[in-house]
Amino acid sequence: MSRIDTRSEGNAAWMEHQILDHVKQALRVTLHWRTPSVGLPRKLSSVRFTLQSFLRHLERLIDMEEQDGYMVVVSELKPNMQHWIEQLQHDHVQFRQQSKQLLQEVEEISEYQCEQFDQACQKIEDFLACVDQHDKKEIQLLQETLLCDEGGEG
């Protein structure tokens, strides 16, 4: 029974990760959208909408990872890798704080504040780069944990 539950939780996390990747790409497309200054209100609205969607999916995925996801599995299978888990959990705390700040900043921008909007877009780009780095660390941890041959056979 637990094997089925674990597999279904893993599938749900994988699906959420796929959705997050799609929304992340949509956010990048929106950030790079070249508009004339008269198009700024529309771009601002699109960035707000896509950022909100991205942050909702990010929070959902973080919750899944921490509550019943890979962090629990790795802690049980490889207690010696707990320091990696703690680093990734620290990233999650940072992401939650940055998410709130970014969203508040974008929501406070008016359609006439071009410079502030450009600065916010750069901060979002930087945030996405941090999320990408975090994803790479998670993949590395999972590979080390689940695919590493420990020997002892013969």
Secondary structure by P-SEA (a helix, b strand, c coil): caaaaaaaaaaaaaaaaaaaaaaaaaaaaaaaccccccaaaaaaaaaaaaaaaaaaaaaaaaaaaacccaaaaaaaacccaaaaaaaaaaaaaaaaaaaaaaaaaaaaccccaaaaaaaaaaaaaaaaaaaaaaaaaaaaaaaacccccccccc
